[in-house]
């Protein structure tokens, strides 16, 4: 069966997608969440508002991708040193959370995520990153670096939540010390997965 049967319209132009996302990020940093409207984004990106709505169903969906999407960047590849890799992941997360776009966008997006559909959309944006991070920990378990009892999803949530809060509130202030400290704590958690799981279950 032909996969294209039933599909209508022109294919998306990746260059326009990138222009819209870049415009959204820049406007968030310059004028804030409330003023980053579809009209303003369309004007900055030099595309039409209908073209934006053909790509993203709502303003919130567009801003979520601008703030939480990967931006086309590849995930960090694994090395033979899990602790060093955790430093790399932590630094990437903090840099993104401390960006002007994220500091302006994250509080507004969280406040506007009132429905289950909103929350599912936010979660779906995180899924590829969560999967890549979990794959690194699973590789470490297979290589005997850490116990298999570790819960990658729990460690990812700590990484994501802690860097988001720190980035939004304090930006990049004291970034080096924070990154080393958090990465070290994540490494300890990864190395003591069974004990942590037992402690959590006992609470």
N, C-alpha and C positions, 0 to 999 in steps of 0.2 A: 504493500500500500504506500502511496506517495505521502511523505510526511508533510508536504506543503499544501495538501488539499485542505480547504477550509480556512487557510490563513489569508488575511487581507492586509492591504496597506504596504508601505515601504518598510524595509528593514531599518532598525535603529542605526543611527550614525554614531559610532563610538566617540568621534571628535566632539559632537554636540553634547553627548552625555558628560564627557570630561569638562567641557566648558561650563555646563550648568553646575556641576558639583564644585568646581573651582570658584565660580561666582558665588555660590551659596556659602562656602567656607569663608571667603573674604568678607562678604557682607555681614556674616555673623560676628566676625571679629571687629568690624568697623562700626556697625550700627546696632548690634544686639539682636536678640531672638525675635522680639515682637515686630521690629522694622524689617526683618528679612522676609519680605513677601514674595509671592510668585512674580508679581509685576516687577519688583526691583531686581529679582534674579534674572528674569527674562531680558530686561534692559541691559544689565551688566554682561550677560552671556551672549547678547545679540542674537537671541532666538525668540520665537513667539511664545506667548503663554500657552496656547493650545498644544504646541510642540512639547512643552514641559509636561502637561497633563497627559499626553499620550505615553509618556515614559513613567511618570509617577502619579498615582491616583490622587494623592493629597499633598499639601505643603509639608505636613508632618513626615510623610514617607520619604520625601525628597531630603528634608533636613536630617532625618535619621541616617540615611545613606551617606550624606555629606560628612556627618560627625562620626558615625560608627563603622562605616564601610572601610574596606582595606585600601581604597584609593588606588587599586591596581598594583600595590606593592606585594612582592612575594614574602611569604613567611620565612623567618630565619631558619636556615638549615642546621641540623644537629652537628655537634662536634663530639669529641670523646670525653668532654667534661661537662656533666650535667649542671654543676653549680655555675659555671661560666655561661652556659646557655640560659639558665634562669635569670642571670644578670641581664643578658641581652633582651629577653622577653620583657622583663620588668622595665627596662629603660624605654623600650618601644611603647609600651602601654602608658608610661608616665608622660613621655613626649607628646603623644596624641592627646591625652587628657588635659595636659597643661597648655595646649594650643589655644589661641584666642577663640577659634571657632567652637571648640569643645567647651571651654569655660562659659561661653555665652549660650551654647545650645543644649548642653546636658540638663541643666535645671529646668529649662522650658519644656524639653521633650519629655522628661519624667513627669512633670506636672500635667502634661496633655495626654499622657498614656493612661486613659481612664477606662478603656474597654479591654476585654480579653483579646480582641483582634489586635489592638494597639500593642499589647504586651507580647503577643505571639510574633508580631512583625519585628519588634525589637530583638526578641530572642533569636529569630531566624537570621538576623544580620550577624549575630555572634557565633552562630553554629560553625561556620568554616574555621574561624579562629580557634574556637573551643576544640574542634576536632584535631587541628594541627598541633595545638599545645598538648592535648591528651596523647597524641601519637608519639610526641617526644618523651613523655613520661613512660608510656608503654614500652618504648624502645629501651629506656633505661632499666626497666624491670626485666626485659628479656636478656639484657646484657649483664644482669646481676648487680647493677649500680644501686638499685633501691629494691625494697620488698615488693612483691606483687600485690600486697594488701592495700597499697596506696590507692586513694580515690582521686583520679585526675580531675574530675568535675569539681570536687570540693576545692582543690588547690587553685583551679582556674578561677572559681568564683572569688576566692580571697584575693588573687592577683588583680582581677578586673575591678572588683569593688574598692579595694584599698587604693589602687592607683587613680581611679576615677575621682574618689573623694579628695585625695591629696592634690591632684592636678587642678580640680575645679577651685578648691579653697586657697591653695598656696602656690599654684603655678609651678614653676621650675626652681623655686627657692630651695636650696639645700638638696638638689636633685641627686648628686653623686652619693651622699651619705644615705639618703633614703633608699635609693636603688640597691646599694650594697646590703643594707639592713634587711629590706623586704626579701630580696633574693635569698639571703642567708636563712631567713625564717622559713621560706618556702622549701628550701633544700632540707632543712631539719624535718619539716612535716613530711616531705617525700621519703625520707630515710626512716621514718618512724610511723609509717602508715597504719600498721596493726594497732599500735598503742593509742594513736589518735582516734581511730575508729572505735576502739573499745571505750575510751574515755567519753566520746560523744554519745555512744549508746547508753552509757551509764548515767548520764545527766538526767 
